[in-house]
Structures are given as C-alpha cells and as structure tokens.
Amino acid sequence: MHFVIHYGLAAGFEDDALALARRLFAYFDEAIDSLALIPVAENEFDLFLNGCLIHSYRQSGRAPRLADLPEAARTRG
C-alpha cells in the first residue's frame, strides 16, 4: 500500500496530516509500503492510496479519515 497525503501548510493542516499518518501506521502497520507527506501551497488536505484520490478536503469540506478508505483497503490492515 502506498499512501500520499497532500496538505496545505499555510492552511494549518500540518498537525492534522501528521495525525492522519500516525493513524494509518497504527492501523495498517507493515502493510504500508510507503507513506509520503507532501506540503502544498493550496488549501488542500487530500489522501491518496496507490495513486488514486481517496478523499479531498476541497470536495467534501472535511479532513480525510480512516473511514474514507475503501473496505478492501481496510481489510488488509
């Protein structure tokens, strides 16, 4: 599993992005092949799994969470 988290540094999402990364590691542990935290200039907080956008802050108005992951991914944890 390859996770990428884009977060708006200026928007103040850094702590939330780090917390999400910790939750992902706590849940998926060794199933994670990589996890990248990428600061972006925009007001974004997005979660990608294996190159696919799983959740977008801009589209939903809320931060991504574990429950946003597809059931197939959650059962790998």
ZAZATOR-579090 format. One line per field, with one value per residue: residue number from 0; x, y, z of N, C-alpha, C in turn. Coordinates in Angstrom, 3 decimals, m for minus. Last residue first. Example, Ala and Ser with C-alpha at 12.3 -4.5 7.8 and 13.67 -1.06 7.14 Angstrom:
REM ZAZATOR-579090
k <- 1;0
n_x <- 12.850;13.190
n_y <- m2.250;m5.690
n_z <- 7.080;7.800
ca_x <- 13.670;12.300
ca_y <- m1.060;m4.500
ca_z <- 7.140;7.800
c_x <- 12.900;13.200
c_y <- 0.030;m3.300
c_z <- 7.870;7.800
//
This chain:
REM ZAZATOR-579090
k <- 76;75;74;73;72;71;70;69;68;67;66;65;64;63;62;61;60;59;58;57;56;55;54;53;52;51;50;49;48;47;46;45;44;43;42;41;40;39;38;37;36;35;34;33;32;31;30;29;28;27;26;25;24;23;22;21;20;19;18;17;16;15;14;13;12;11;10;9;8;7;6;5;4;3;2;1;0
n_x <- m5.555;m7.130;m9.575;m9.224;m9.272;m11.932;m13.347;m11.504;m11.342;m12.703;m12.003;m9.713;m10.184;m9.677;m11.687;m14.219;m15.157;m15.102;m13.310;m11.143;m10.340;m10.860;m9.827;m8.510;m7.038;m4.542;m1.994;m2.378;m4.368;m4.381;m6.041;m5.610;m6.178;m5.491;m5.090;m1.747;0.867;1.660;3.704;3.205;4.214;3.919;4.613;4.784;3.677;1.873;1.666;2.616;0.053;m2.584;m2.980;m0.722;m0.463;m2.811;m2.275;m0.048;m1.308;m3.059;m1.168;m0.048;m2.311;m2.744;m0.419;m0.817;m2.788;m2.687;m2.455;0.200;0.124;m2.182;m1.104;m1.459;m0.253;m0.245;0.590;0.539;0.837
n_y <- m4.358;m5.139;m4.008;m1.465;m1.936;m2.714;m0.427;2.612;5.210;6.756;6.015;7.538;10.746;14.172;16.980;18.550;19.348;17.858;19.026;19.762;17.311;14.199;10.811;9.273;9.140;6.720;5.802;4.251;6.709;9.981;12.660;16.153;19.176;22.563;25.348;25.242;24.434;21.431;18.807;15.469;12.511;9.169;5.910;2.506;0.106;m1.141;m3.380;m2.928;m0.784;0.094;1.579;3.107;4.400;5.964;7.550;8.995;10.393;12.005;13.589;14.949;16.379;18.011;19.569;20.884;22.656;25.442;26.634;26.401;23.658;21.452;18.229;15.016;11.905;8.703;5.272;2.166;m1.166
n_z <- 6.751;4.712;5.081;4.045;1.285;0.916;1.677;1.124;3.563;5.304;7.848;8.349;6.718;5.621;6.685;4.643;2.210;m0.144;m1.947;m0.328;0.729;m0.691;m0.784;m2.674;m5.766;m6.342;m5.735;m3.427;m2.190;m0.825;0.581;1.172;1.656;0.700;m0.285;m1.754;m1.522;0.289;1.517;1.737;3.016;2.065;2.669;1.556;2.324;4.956;6.435;8.981;9.802;9.700;12.124;12.559;10.077;10.188;12.430;11.466;9.373;10.868;12.200;10.031;9.226;11.441;11.351;8.799;8.044;7.659;5.269;4.660;3.915;2.982;1.977;0.763;1.329;0.026;0.386;m0.864;0.000
ca_x <- m4.871;m5.718;m9.452;m9.354;m8.033;m10.845;m13.390;m12.391;m10.669;m12.812;m13.279;m9.583;m10.101;m9.764;m10.410;m13.709;m15.197;m16.018;m14.578;m11.831;m10.893;m10.413;m10.636;m9.490;m7.562;m5.945;m2.151;m1.907;m3.949;m4.279;m5.466;m6.069;m5.850;m5.817;m5.880;m3.187;0.548;1.272;3.088;3.651;3.517;4.560;3.692;5.305;4.957;2.231;1.059;3.569;1.346;m2.085;m3.987;m1.256;0.565;m2.613;m3.416;0.093;m0.218;m3.596;m2.065;0.797;m1.689;m3.771;m0.661;0.340;m3.139;m2.608;m3.820;m0.278;0.954;m1.883;m1.700;m1.174;m1.097;0.273;m0.229;1.298;0.000
ca_y <- m3.900;m5.521;m5.417;m1.621;m1.483;m3.625;m1.615;1.538;4.190;7.095;5.504;6.119;9.886;12.722;16.281;17.971;20.319;17.461;18.490;20.767;18.338;15.565;11.853;8.636;10.057;7.119;6.740;3.622;5.329;9.115;11.342;15.042;18.093;21.172;24.950;25.437;25.839;22.141;20.114;16.474;13.733;10.458;6.974;3.866;0.087;0.091;m3.439;m3.382;m1.275;m0.792;0.645;2.308;3.447;4.995;6.622;8.112;9.456;11.008;12.725;14.065;15.422;17.038;18.696;20.037;21.240;24.893;26.480;27.721;24.104;22.883;19.100;16.408;12.924;10.060;6.416;3.407;0.000
ca_z <- 7.970;4.616;5.458;5.495;1.921;0.512;2.527;0.673;2.757;3.886;7.332;8.003;7.894;5.389;6.588;5.886;3.288;0.925;m2.440;m1.155;1.610;m0.943;m0.158;m1.803;m4.763;m6.531;m6.841;m4.664;m1.951;m1.993;0.839;0.343;2.583;0.402;0.878;m1.762;m1.271;m0.934;1.721;0.785;3.408;1.825;3.045;1.627;1.622;4.263;5.099;7.975;10.237;8.643;11.615;13.659;10.518;9.106;12.453;12.635;9.079;9.942;12.978;10.847;8.305;11.052;12.510;9.080;8.070;9.009;5.770;5.070;5.029;2.861;2.987;0.393;1.941;m0.128;0.757;m0.981;0.000
c_x <- m4.765;m4.971;m8.017;m9.184;m8.086;m9.530;m12.251;m12.286;m11.662;m12.168;m13.475;m10.858;m10.033;m9.629;m10.628;m12.418;m14.750;m16.171;m15.586;m13.193;m11.686;m11.117;m10.008;m10.418;m8.675;m6.378;m3.566;m2.193;m3.613;m3.833;m5.531;m5.329;m6.437;m5.467;m6.397;m3.828;m0.954;0.852;2.810;2.951;4.064;3.643;4.434;4.197;5.611;3.618;1.392;2.976;2.225;m0.713;m3.393;m2.217;0.050;m1.582;m3.276;m1.048;m0.012;m2.533;m2.673;m0.057;m0.801;m3.196;m1.703;0.094;m1.976;m2.942;m3.846;m1.686;0.443;m1.136;m1.250;m1.839;m0.595;m0.750;0.507;0.352;0.886
c_y <- m4.956;m5.197;m5.921;m3.081;m1.727;m3.235;m2.585;0.318;3.120;6.048;5.823;5.562;8.428;11.957;14.798;17.207;19.772;18.494;18.245;20.291;19.368;16.522;13.221;9.678;9.362;8.051;7.223;4.495;4.716;7.732;10.519;13.762;16.852;20.275;23.532;24.990;26.070;23.554;20.781;17.796;14.863;11.580;8.281;4.817;1.459;m0.057;m2.194;m3.542;m1.684;m1.379;m0.381;1.240;2.559;3.944;5.561;7.100;8.485;9.962;11.638;13.106;14.440;15.971;17.629;19.072;20.325;23.423;25.852;27.655;25.441;23.354;20.541;17.275;14.278;10.991;7.708;4.573;1.235
c_z <- 9.023;5.898;5.356;5.922;3.418;1.177;2.190;1.598;2.332;2.990;5.854;7.376;7.431;6.701;6.294;5.615;4.631;2.038;m1.318;m1.625;0.805;0.003;m0.395;m1.190;m3.986;m5.399;m7.088;m5.885;m3.291;m1.536;m0.435;0.702;1.924;1.580;0.633;m0.449;m1.135;m0.565;0.372;1.053;2.537;2.277;2.906;2.046;1.647;3.650;4.290;6.579;9.050;8.926;10.649;13.146;11.642;9.508;11.375;12.703;10.239;9.610;12.095;11.668;9.064;10.124;12.185;10.249;8.456;9.127;7.165;5.650;5.556;4.088;2.784;1.452;1.466;0.512;0.462;m0.710;0.000
//
